[in-house]
Amino acid sequence: MAELLKLNVQERTQLGKGPNRRLRATGMVPGVYYDSKGANIPVKVEMVPLQKAFSAVGNAQVFELVLERGGKTEAMPALIWRLRNEPVKGFPEHVDFFGVDLSKELKVAVHFEIVGNSKGVKLGGTLEQYRDHIEVICKPMDIPESIVIDITEMDVMDSVHIEDVAFPEGVTPVFDENYAVLSIAAKHEDEDGEEGEEETEETETE
């Protein structure tokens, strides 16, 4: 198994808005660690390492959360479940971690990654993407960084539905209907001005 990214956190003993505000002033971010059995532990983590970890793993990649608690250190696999940013300056102001059992499947949202240069776009078509992520079920270590869709061979009026998408082994998509993920739409006639000119001529005639 590949070595996981590590993020150090400490148990948070002072709770409430006041202590949390003072904590943020020191460059720390308050949060909660929810273990896979349903228990939760208030924690605090340094802002900069948290930002770097989130940039590397996002919401859907497992990392190793190293918890300092009661004079002891414990490491456990986890996900960054939610990261809430301050609305004005954009700094993290609260984070939720979710502990995972590496032997059990879970449901997680993974984003689509579009690669290639469509021949339909080269002919004047427009790429229209209707979904940017898909929920999948898999074990934590099988969570893909992204679901890749290659549009190189797509022509004008071609589309990709969710049943057309290839998923890695061990990863099962969750969906109720075979919806369209993206398509290459034809160029509209009014984009080159021809349609508009015809309307103008009809108006002048009337």
C-alpha positions as CSV (number, residue, x, y, z in Angstrom):
1,M,0.0,0.0,0.0
2,A,1.3,3.4,-0.9
3,E,2.4,5.7,1.9
4,L,-0.4,8.1,2.9
5,L,-0.1,11.8,3.4
6,K,0.1,12.6,7.2
7,L,-1.7,15.5,8.9
8,N,-1.1,16.2,12.6
9,V,-4.0,17.3,14.8
10,Q,-4.5,17.8,18.5
11,E,-7.5,17.2,20.7
12,R,-9.4,20.4,21.4
13,T,-10.4,20.8,25.1
14,Q,-11.8,24.4,25.0
15,L,-15.1,24.6,23.1
16,G,-17.4,27.4,22.1
17,K,-17.3,30.5,19.9
18,G,-14.9,32.5,22.1
19,P,-12.2,29.8,22.4
20,N,-12.6,29.0,18.7
21,R,-12.1,32.6,17.8
22,R,-9.0,32.9,19.9
23,L,-7.7,29.6,18.3
24,R,-8.1,31.0,14.8
25,A,-6.1,34.1,15.8
26,T,-3.1,31.8,16.5
27,G,-3.3,30.2,13.1
28,M,-5.1,27.1,14.2
29,V,-8.4,25.8,12.8
30,P,-11.0,24.1,15.0
31,G,-12.6,20.9,13.8
32,V,-14.2,17.6,14.7
33,Y,-12.9,14.0,14.0
34,Y,-15.8,11.6,13.5
35,D,-14.6,8.0,13.7
36,S,-16.1,5.1,11.7
37,K,-18.1,3.9,14.7
38,G,-20.0,7.2,15.2
39,A,-17.9,8.8,18.0
40,N,-16.6,12.4,17.6
41,I,-13.6,14.1,19.0
42,P,-13.1,18.0,18.9
43,V,-9.7,18.7,17.4
44,K,-7.5,21.6,16.2
45,V,-5.1,21.7,13.4
46,E,-2.6,24.2,12.0
47,M,-4.0,26.2,9.1
48,V,-1.1,26.0,6.6
49,P,-0.6,22.2,6.8
50,L,-4.4,21.8,6.6
51,Q,-4.5,23.9,3.4
52,K,-1.7,21.9,1.9
53,A,-3.4,18.6,2.8
54,F,-6.7,19.7,1.3
55,S,-4.9,20.8,-1.9
56,A,-3.3,17.3,-2.1
57,V,-6.2,15.0,-1.2
58,G,-9.4,17.1,-1.5
59,N,-12.6,15.5,-0.1
60,A,-12.2,12.1,-1.7
61,Q,-8.6,10.8,-1.0
62,V,-7.6,8.9,2.2
63,F,-4.8,10.4,4.3
64,E,-3.4,9.5,7.7
65,L,-4.7,11.7,10.5
66,V,-2.2,11.7,13.4
67,L,-4.1,12.6,16.6
68,E,-2.3,13.8,19.8
69,R,-4.6,13.1,22.7
70,G,-4.0,12.7,26.4
71,G,-0.2,12.5,26.0
72,K,-0.5,9.8,23.4
73,T,-0.4,9.8,19.6
74,E,-2.7,7.7,17.4
75,A,-2.7,7.4,13.6
76,M,-5.8,6.5,11.7
77,P,-7.0,6.7,8.0
78,A,-9.4,9.5,7.3
79,L,-11.0,11.8,4.8
80,I,-11.5,15.6,4.9
81,W,-15.2,15.4,5.0
82,R,-16.0,19.2,5.1
83,L,-13.9,22.3,5.0
84,R,-15.6,25.6,5.7
85,N,-13.9,28.8,4.6
86,E,-14.3,32.2,6.0
87,P,-16.5,34.1,3.4
88,V,-14.4,37.3,3.1
89,K,-10.8,36.3,3.3
90,G,-11.3,32.6,2.4
91,F,-9.2,31.2,5.2
92,P,-10.4,27.8,6.7
93,E,-12.5,28.4,9.8
94,H,-13.7,24.8,10.5
95,V,-13.0,21.3,9.3
96,D,-14.6,17.9,9.8
97,F,-12.6,14.7,9.4
98,F,-14.2,11.4,8.9
99,G,-12.5,8.2,10.0
100,V,-12.7,5.2,7.6
101,D,-12.4,1.5,7.8
102,L,-10.0,0.4,5.0
103,S,-11.8,-2.9,4.7
104,K,-15.3,-1.5,4.2
105,E,-16.8,0.2,1.2
106,L,-18.2,3.7,1.4
107,K,-19.9,6.2,-0.9
108,V,-18.0,9.2,-2.0
109,A,-18.3,11.9,-4.8
110,V,-15.5,11.9,-7.4
111,H,-15.1,14.6,-10.1
112,F,-14.9,14.0,-13.8
113,E,-11.7,14.9,-15.6
114,I,-12.1,15.7,-19.3
115,V,-9.0,15.0,-21.5
116,G,-8.3,15.2,-25.2
117,N,-9.2,17.7,-28.0
118,S,-12.5,16.8,-29.6
119,K,-12.6,16.8,-33.4
120,G,-16.2,18.1,-33.1
121,V,-14.9,21.2,-31.2
122,K,-12.3,21.7,-33.9
123,L,-15.1,21.8,-36.5
124,G,-16.9,24.5,-34.5
125,G,-18.9,22.6,-32.0
126,T,-19.2,23.4,-28.3
127,L,-18.4,21.1,-25.4
128,E,-21.3,21.1,-23.0
129,Q,-20.7,19.4,-19.6
130,Y,-23.8,18.6,-17.5
131,R,-22.3,16.9,-14.5
132,D,-18.9,17.6,-12.8
133,H,-18.9,14.6,-10.4
134,I,-20.4,11.2,-9.7
135,E,-21.0,9.3,-6.5
136,V,-19.2,5.9,-6.4
137,I,-19.0,3.0,-4.0
138,C,-15.7,1.5,-3.3
139,K,-13.1,0.8,-0.5
140,P,-11.2,3.8,0.7
141,M,-7.9,2.9,-0.9
142,D,-9.7,2.3,-4.2
143,I,-11.1,5.9,-4.4
144,P,-9.9,7.3,-7.8
145,E,-8.5,10.9,-7.9
146,S,-10.9,11.5,-10.8
147,I,-13.0,9.7,-13.4
148,V,-11.3,10.3,-16.8
149,I,-13.4,10.9,-20.0
150,D,-11.5,11.1,-23.2
151,I,-13.3,13.3,-25.8
152,T,-10.7,13.1,-28.6
153,E,-12.9,11.0,-30.9
154,M,-16.2,12.9,-30.2
155,D,-17.8,14.6,-33.2
156,V,-20.5,17.2,-33.4
157,M,-23.8,16.0,-31.8
158,D,-22.0,13.1,-30.0
159,S,-22.7,12.6,-26.3
160,V,-21.4,10.6,-23.4
161,H,-23.9,9.0,-21.0
162,I,-22.9,7.7,-17.6
163,E,-23.2,4.1,-18.8
164,D,-20.6,4.9,-21.4
165,V,-18.0,5.9,-18.8
166,A,-15.3,3.4,-17.8
167,F,-14.7,3.1,-14.1
168,P,-11.7,1.5,-12.4
169,E,-11.9,-2.0,-11.1
170,G,-13.5,-2.1,-7.7
171,V,-15.3,1.2,-8.2
172,T,-19.1,1.1,-8.8
173,P,-21.0,4.3,-9.9
174,V,-24.3,5.2,-8.2
175,F,-27.1,6.5,-10.5
176,D,-30.8,5.8,-11.2
177,E,-30.9,6.7,-14.9
178,N,-28.5,6.8,-17.8
179,Y,-28.0,10.5,-17.8
180,A,-25.8,12.5,-20.2
181,V,-22.5,13.7,-18.7
182,L,-21.4,15.8,-21.7
183,S,-22.0,16.4,-25.4
184,I,-20.5,18.3,-28.3
185,A,-23.3,20.7,-29.4
186,A,-23.5,22.0,-33.0
187,K,-22.6,25.6,-33.6
188,H,-25.7,27.8,-33.6
189,E,-26.5,29.6,-36.9
190,D,-26.9,33.0,-35.2
191,E,-23.3,32.8,-33.9
192,D,-21.9,33.8,-37.3
193,G,-24.5,36.6,-37.8
194,E,-26.4,35.0,-40.7
195,E,-29.6,34.4,-38.8
196,G,-29.5,37.9,-37.4
197,E,-29.2,39.4,-40.9
198,E,-32.2,37.5,-42.2
199,E,-34.4,38.8,-39.3
200,T,-33.3,42.3,-40.0
201,E,-34.2,42.0,-43.7
202,E,-37.6,40.6,-42.9
203,T,-38.3,43.5,-40.5
204,E,-37.3,46.1,-43.1
205,T,-39.6,44.5,-45.7
206,E,-42.6,44.7,-43.3
